[in-house]
Amino acid sequence: MKEDVDRKKSFLINFAYAVVLIAIYYVFCRYVIYALMPFMIAVLIMLLLRKPAAWCTEKLHVPRKAASAVLVVLLYGVVGFVLVRLVMLIAGAVGEWFAGFPDLYSRSIAPAVRQVLNWFNGGVSFVDPELQDELSQISANVMSGLSSIVSDASSAVVSLGGGVVSGIPGALIGILFGVISSFFFTMDYPRISYFVNAQISDKTRDFISGAFRFKNGASVGKLLLSYIAIMCITFVELNIGFLILGIDNQLTVALIIAVFDILPVVGSGTVLIPWAFIALVQGRLKMAIGLVLLYVIITFIRNMIEPKLVGQTLGLHPVLMLVSIYLGVTLLGPLGIFILPLTLIVIRNLNDGGYIHLYNSAYMPHTEAPGAAEKAAELAAEKVEAVIQKAKKDTGDE
């Protein structure tokens, strides 16, 4: 009886401990990490440039601080130029489209919708003339609702632009602190590394090393490269589709949609689905069907390659990778697409290394020998059964 009570107390204590850790993790990843983003980017740049700076010092005999400063300037110059050009391209295209949307509505969408409503009213009134007045009122309400939507959309774009403008000072401050921190962190990397290593014990250092030990040469950089590869694949698909559909400026439009598609909250459907609807009400049935099919193809290929490509990079099963991406975006915001998969990697590394014990690290070996998979599954089942029997024996259940 006493052992049963102690076991329940131990379970409650461990459960409360896990809940506290999960709550701290959630608050940090959902809120704190966004506030610390400039400094976290500075740390990533420091880690990214530490080897090139050391190479310049060793091979070119350039002082480390000078080499680090030059490398940081070059990195920010290239990345800043690409981002500014990309933002200007997207903002210009989106602004031009929304600026011409009211004229497009009055010239094409409204007449097409009115024509459909008149056709529907004529068919129904032929069957039951008493419904004519009610249908006319419904048609008027529909047209009024569409006008309100167009007006609200224009107002939303103006409000969004105002919000972006109002957020520029805060963003500039964050960028300024990030750039300054990047210079100091990169130039003083040896001192920072020495100081940090002096604060932690060998056991803690081994624990951290085990947590972030990626298998098969995988790394955070390869994770980013995986998403860049996905964006390039989407870009190629869009170009082929737009070329078949005969869309002008397909390179620019494909680039904008590819950038939207890589964003977890937006996606390519934000552009392609409204575009297909507008083409449909304009009477361009071929264009509408082509855009919908293009969206379906892009979504299908993205859902097929993303879990597999990113999962192979990090050593996770594609299903587990897909679930972690979805839950990460849902629970932790846009950065959750990276945070939760990396968290799973850390948990797996710690469990496989014996630092924590959350589950039995039993993996089926990768082999194509005849019957090897079945034999491996049987061995794994026997191992799990042996562990269960041992646990029952230790707890006195048998």
C-alpha positions as CSV (number, residue, x, y, z in Angstrom):
1,M,0.0,0.0,0.0
2,K,2.8,2.4,0.9
3,E,4.6,1.6,-2.3
4,D,1.5,2.4,-4.3
5,V,1.1,5.8,-2.5
6,D,4.8,6.6,-3.1
7,R,4.4,5.7,-6.8
8,K,1.4,8.0,-7.1
9,K,3.2,10.8,-5.3
10,S,6.2,10.4,-7.6
11,F,3.8,10.5,-10.6
12,L,2.2,13.7,-9.4
13,I,5.5,15.4,-8.7
14,N,6.9,14.5,-12.1
15,F,3.7,15.6,-13.8
16,A,3.7,19.0,-12.0
17,Y,7.4,19.4,-12.9
18,A,6.7,18.6,-16.6
19,V,3.7,21.1,-16.6
20,V,5.9,23.9,-15.3
21,L,8.7,23.1,-17.8
22,I,6.2,23.1,-20.7
23,A,4.6,26.4,-19.5
24,I,8.0,28.1,-19.3
25,Y,8.9,26.7,-22.7
26,Y,5.7,27.9,-24.2
27,V,6.0,31.4,-22.8
28,F,9.6,31.7,-24.0
29,C,8.9,30.4,-27.5
30,R,5.6,32.3,-27.9
31,Y,6.6,35.7,-26.5
32,V,10.2,36.1,-25.2
33,I,11.9,34.8,-28.3
34,Y,10.3,37.5,-30.5
35,A,11.5,40.2,-28.1
36,L,15.1,38.8,-28.1
37,M,15.1,38.2,-31.9
38,P,17.7,40.9,-32.8
39,F,20.2,39.5,-30.3
40,M,19.4,35.9,-31.3
41,I,20.1,36.8,-34.9
42,A,23.4,38.4,-33.8
43,V,24.4,35.2,-32.1
44,L,23.5,33.1,-35.2
45,I,25.6,35.5,-37.3
46,M,28.5,35.1,-34.8
47,L,28.3,31.3,-35.0
48,L,28.0,31.5,-38.8
49,L,31.0,33.8,-39.3
50,R,33.4,32.3,-36.6
51,K,35.1,29.9,-39.0
52,P,35.4,32.3,-41.9
53,A,36.9,34.9,-39.6
54,A,39.3,32.3,-38.2
55,W,40.3,31.3,-41.7
56,C,41.0,35.0,-42.7
57,T,43.1,35.4,-39.5
58,E,45.1,32.2,-40.1
59,K,45.5,32.2,-43.9
60,L,45.4,35.9,-44.8
61,H,47.0,37.1,-41.5
62,V,44.3,39.7,-41.0
63,P,43.4,40.7,-37.5
64,R,40.4,38.8,-36.3
65,K,38.4,41.9,-35.4
66,A,39.0,43.5,-38.7
67,A,38.1,40.3,-40.6
68,S,35.0,39.9,-38.5
69,A,33.9,43.5,-39.1
70,V,34.4,43.1,-42.9
71,L,32.5,39.8,-43.0
72,V,29.6,41.2,-41.0
73,V,29.4,44.2,-43.4
74,L,29.5,42.0,-46.5
75,L,26.8,39.6,-45.0
76,Y,24.5,42.4,-44.1
77,G,25.1,44.2,-47.4
78,V,24.2,41.1,-49.5
79,V,21.2,40.0,-47.3
80,G,19.9,43.6,-47.0
81,F,20.1,44.3,-50.7
82,V,18.2,41.0,-51.5
83,L,15.6,41.7,-48.9
84,V,15.0,45.3,-49.8
85,R,14.7,44.4,-53.5
86,L,12.3,41.6,-52.7
87,V,10.1,43.7,-50.3
88,M,10.0,46.6,-52.9
89,L,9.0,44.1,-55.6
90,I,6.3,42.5,-53.5
91,A,5.0,45.8,-52.1
92,G,4.9,47.4,-55.6
93,A,3.0,44.5,-57.1
94,V,0.5,44.2,-54.3
95,G,0.0,47.9,-54.1
96,E,-0.6,48.1,-57.9
97,W,-3.1,45.3,-57.8
98,F,-5.1,46.7,-54.9
99,A,-5.0,50.2,-56.4
100,G,-6.6,48.8,-59.6
101,F,-9.0,46.5,-57.8
102,P,-11.9,49.0,-57.4
103,D,-11.8,49.7,-61.2
104,L,-11.5,46.0,-61.9
105,Y,-14.6,45.4,-59.7
106,S,-16.7,48.1,-61.4
107,R,-15.5,47.1,-64.9
108,S,-15.5,43.3,-64.8
109,I,-16.6,41.7,-61.5
110,A,-19.8,43.6,-60.8
111,P,-21.2,43.2,-64.4
112,A,-20.4,39.5,-64.3
113,V,-22.1,39.0,-60.9
114,R,-25.1,41.0,-62.0
115,Q,-25.4,38.9,-65.1
116,V,-25.3,35.7,-63.1
117,L,-28.0,37.1,-60.7
118,N,-30.2,38.2,-63.6
119,W,-29.9,34.8,-65.2
120,F,-30.8,33.1,-61.9
121,N,-33.7,35.5,-61.2
122,G,-35.1,34.9,-64.7
123,G,-35.0,31.1,-64.3
124,V,-36.7,31.2,-60.9
125,S,-39.3,33.8,-61.9
126,F,-40.2,31.6,-64.8
127,V,-41.0,28.8,-62.4
128,D,-42.7,31.0,-59.7
129,P,-43.4,34.7,-60.7
130,E,-44.4,35.5,-57.1
131,L,-40.7,35.3,-56.0
132,Q,-39.6,38.1,-58.3
133,D,-39.7,40.9,-55.7
134,E,-37.9,38.8,-53.1
135,L,-35.2,37.8,-55.6
136,S,-34.7,41.4,-56.7
137,Q,-34.2,42.3,-53.1
138,I,-31.7,39.5,-52.6
139,S,-29.8,40.5,-55.7
140,A,-29.6,44.1,-54.4
141,N,-28.3,42.9,-51.1
142,V,-25.7,40.8,-52.8
143,M,-24.4,43.7,-54.9
144,S,-24.4,45.9,-51.8
145,G,-22.5,43.3,-49.9
146,L,-19.9,43.0,-52.6
147,S,-19.4,46.8,-52.7
148,S,-18.9,46.7,-49.0
149,I,-16.3,44.0,-49.3
150,V,-14.4,46.0,-51.9
151,S,-14.6,49.1,-49.7
152,D,-13.6,47.2,-46.6
153,A,-10.7,45.6,-48.5
154,S,-9.4,48.9,-49.6
155,S,-9.7,50.3,-46.0
156,A,-7.9,47.2,-44.7
157,V,-5.0,47.7,-47.1
158,V,-4.8,51.4,-46.1
159,S,-4.9,50.3,-42.4
160,L,-2.3,47.7,-43.0
161,G,0.0,50.2,-44.7
162,G,-0.5,52.6,-41.8
163,G,0.3,49.8,-39.3
164,V,3.5,48.9,-41.3
165,V,4.5,52.5,-41.4
166,S,3.9,53.0,-37.6
167,G,5.9,49.9,-36.9
168,I,8.9,51.0,-38.9
169,P,10.6,53.0,-36.0
170,G,10.4,50.0,-33.7
171,A,11.7,47.7,-36.5
172,L,14.6,50.1,-37.2
173,I,15.5,50.1,-33.5
174,G,15.5,46.3,-33.4
175,I,17.6,46.2,-36.6
176,L,20.0,48.7,-35.3
177,F,20.6,46.8,-32.0
178,G,20.9,43.6,-34.0
179,V,23.5,45.0,-36.3
180,I,25.5,46.5,-33.5
181,S,25.3,43.3,-31.5
182,S,26.4,41.3,-34.5
183,F,29.6,43.4,-34.8
184,F,30.5,43.0,-31.1
185,F,29.6,39.3,-30.9
186,T,31.5,38.4,-34.0
187,M,34.6,40.4,-33.2
188,D,34.7,39.2,-29.6
189,Y,33.8,35.6,-30.2
190,P,36.9,34.1,-28.6
191,R,36.3,36.1,-25.4
192,I,32.6,35.3,-25.3
193,S,33.2,31.6,-25.9
194,Y,35.9,31.5,-23.2
195,F,33.6,33.3,-20.7
196,V,30.6,31.1,-21.4
197,N,32.6,27.9,-21.2
198,A,34.0,29.1,-17.8
199,Q,30.5,29.3,-16.4
200,I,29.4,25.8,-17.1
201,S,30.7,22.4,-15.9
202,D,32.0,19.6,-18.1
203,K,28.8,17.7,-17.4
204,T,26.6,20.6,-18.5
205,R,28.8,21.1,-21.6
206,D,28.4,17.4,-22.5
207,F,24.6,17.7,-21.9
208,I,24.3,20.7,-24.3
209,S,26.6,19.1,-26.8
210,G,24.5,15.9,-26.8
211,A,21.3,17.9,-27.1
212,F,22.4,19.7,-30.3
213,R,24.3,16.8,-31.9
214,F,22.8,16.5,-35.3
215,K,23.0,13.2,-37.1
216,N,24.4,12.6,-40.6
217,G,25.8,16.1,-40.8
218,A,22.4,17.8,-40.4
219,S,22.3,21.4,-39.0
220,V,20.2,24.4,-38.7
221,G,21.8,25.7,-41.8
222,K,20.7,22.6,-43.7
223,L,17.1,23.1,-42.4
224,L,17.1,26.6,-43.8
225,L,18.5,25.3,-47.1
226,S,15.7,22.7,-47.2
227,Y,13.0,25.5,-47.0
228,I,14.9,27.5,-49.7
229,A,14.8,24.4,-51.9
230,I,11.1,24.0,-51.3
231,M,10.6,27.7,-52.3
232,C,12.7,27.2,-55.5
233,I,10.6,24.1,-56.4
234,T,7.4,26.1,-56.0
235,F,8.9,28.9,-58.0
236,V,9.7,26.5,-60.9
237,E,6.2,25.0,-60.7
238,L,4.6,28.5,-60.8
239,N,6.7,29.5,-63.8
240,I,5.7,26.4,-65.8
241,G,2.0,26.9,-64.9
242,F,2.0,30.6,-65.8
243,L,3.8,29.9,-69.0
244,I,1.1,27.4,-70.0
245,L,-1.6,29.8,-69.0
246,G,0.0,32.7,-70.9
247,I,0.4,35.1,-67.9
248,D,2.6,38.2,-68.4
249,N,5.5,38.9,-66.1
250,Q,5.4,35.3,-64.9
251,L,8.9,35.5,-63.2
252,T,7.9,38.4,-61.0
253,V,4.5,37.0,-60.1
254,A,5.9,33.5,-59.5
255,L,8.6,34.9,-57.2
256,I,6.0,36.8,-55.1
257,I,3.7,33.8,-54.8
258,A,6.7,31.5,-53.9
259,V,7.6,33.9,-51.1
260,F,4.0,33.9,-49.9
261,D,3.9,30.1,-50.1
262,I,6.9,29.6,-47.8
263,L,5.2,31.7,-45.1
264,P,3.3,29.3,-42.8
265,V,0.3,31.6,-42.2
266,V,-0.2,32.9,-45.7
267,G,0.5,30.3,-48.4
268,S,0.1,30.4,-52.2
269,G,-3.7,30.0,-51.9
270,T,-3.9,33.6,-50.6
271,V,-3.1,34.8,-54.1
272,L,-4.1,31.9,-56.4
273,I,-7.7,31.3,-55.1
274,P,-8.9,35.0,-55.2
275,W,-7.2,35.2,-58.6
276,A,-9.1,32.2,-59.9
277,F,-12.4,33.6,-58.5
278,I,-11.9,36.9,-60.3
279,A,-11.0,35.0,-63.6
280,L,-14.2,33.0,-63.2
281,V,-16.5,36.0,-62.7
282,Q,-14.8,37.6,-65.7
283,G,-15.8,34.6,-67.8
284,R,-12.3,33.3,-68.3
285,L,-13.1,29.7,-67.3
286,K,-9.8,28.2,-68.7
287,M,-7.8,30.6,-66.6
288,A,-9.8,29.9,-63.4
289,I,-9.5,26.2,-63.8
290,G,-5.8,26.5,-64.6
291,L,-5.1,28.5,-61.4
292,V,-7.1,26.1,-59.2
293,L,-5.3,23.1,-60.7
294,L,-1.9,24.9,-60.2
295,Y,-2.8,25.6,-56.6
296,V,-3.8,21.9,-56.0
297,I,-0.5,20.7,-57.7
298,I,1.6,23.1,-55.6
299,T,-0.1,22.1,-52.4
300,F,0.1,18.4,-53.1
301,I,3.8,18.5,-54.0
302,R,4.6,20.8,-51.0
303,N,2.9,18.4,-48.6
304,M,4.7,15.5,-50.1
305,I,8.3,16.9,-50.2
306,E,8.3,19.2,-47.1
307,P,8.0,16.5,-44.4
308,K,10.3,14.2,-46.3
309,L,13.0,16.7,-47.2
310,V,13.0,18.5,-43.9
311,G,12.5,15.3,-42.0
312,Q,15.5,13.6,-43.6
313,T,17.6,16.7,-42.9
314,L,16.8,16.5,-39.2
315,G,16.4,12.7,-39.0
316,L,12.7,12.8,-38.2
317,H,10.0,10.6,-39.7
318,P,7.9,12.6,-42.3
319,V,4.7,12.1,-40.4
320,L,6.2,13.4,-37.1
321,M,7.8,16.3,-39.1
322,L,4.4,17.2,-40.6
323,V,2.7,17.2,-37.2
324,S,5.5,19.2,-35.6
325,I,5.3,21.9,-38.3
326,Y,1.5,22.2,-38.0
327,L,1.5,22.3,-34.2
328,G,4.5,24.7,-34.2
329,V,2.8,27.2,-36.4
330,T,-0.5,26.9,-34.5
331,L,0.9,27.1,-31.0
332,L,4.1,29.1,-31.3
333,G,3.4,31.5,-34.2
334,P,5.4,31.8,-37.5
335,L,8.7,30.8,-35.9
336,G,7.1,27.6,-34.7
337,I,7.8,26.1,-38.1
338,F,11.5,25.9,-37.0
339,I,11.1,25.8,-33.2
340,L,9.1,22.7,-32.6
341,P,11.0,20.4,-35.1
342,L,14.3,21.5,-33.5
343,T,12.8,20.9,-30.1
344,L,11.9,17.3,-31.2
345,I,15.5,16.9,-32.4
346,V,16.8,18.0,-29.0
347,I,14.5,15.6,-27.1
348,R,15.4,12.7,-29.4
349,N,19.2,13.4,-29.0
350,L,18.9,13.7,-25.2
351,N,16.8,10.5,-25.0
352,D,19.1,8.5,-27.3
353,G,22.1,9.8,-25.4
354,G,20.7,8.6,-22.1
355,Y,20.4,12.1,-20.6
356,I,16.7,11.8,-20.2
357,H,14.3,8.8,-20.3
358,L,11.0,9.6,-22.0
359,Y,10.6,6.6,-24.3
360,N,12.5,3.5,-25.4
361,S,14.9,4.4,-28.1
362,A,14.3,1.4,-30.4
363,Y,14.7,2.1,-34.1
364,M,14.3,-0.4,-36.9
365,P,17.5,-0.6,-38.9
366,H,17.6,0.6,-42.5
367,T,18.2,-2.5,-44.6
368,E,16.7,-4.0,-47.7
369,A,17.7,-7.6,-47.0
370,P,14.8,-10.1,-47.5
371,G,12.9,-10.5,-44.2
372,A,15.1,-8.1,-42.4
373,A,12.3,-5.7,-41.6
374,E,10.1,-8.4,-40.2
375,K,13.0,-9.8,-38.0
376,A,13.8,-6.3,-36.8
377,A,10.2,-5.7,-35.8
378,E,10.1,-9.0,-34.0
379,L,13.3,-8.2,-32.1
380,A,11.9,-4.8,-31.2
381,A,8.7,-6.3,-29.9
382,E,10.6,-8.8,-27.8
383,K,12.7,-6.0,-26.4
384,V,9.7,-4.0,-25.5
385,E,8.0,-7.0,-23.9
386,A,11.2,-7.7,-21.8
387,V,11.2,-4.1,-20.6
388,I,7.5,-4.4,-19.6
389,Q,8.0,-7.7,-17.7
390,K,11.0,-6.3,-15.9
391,A,9.1,-3.2,-14.9
392,K,6.2,-5.4,-13.5
393,K,8.7,-7.5,-11.6
394,D,10.4,-4.5,-10.1
395,T,7.1,-3.0,-9.0
396,G,5.9,-6.2,-7.5
397,D,2.9,-6.7,-9.8
398,E,3.8,-10.4,-10.3
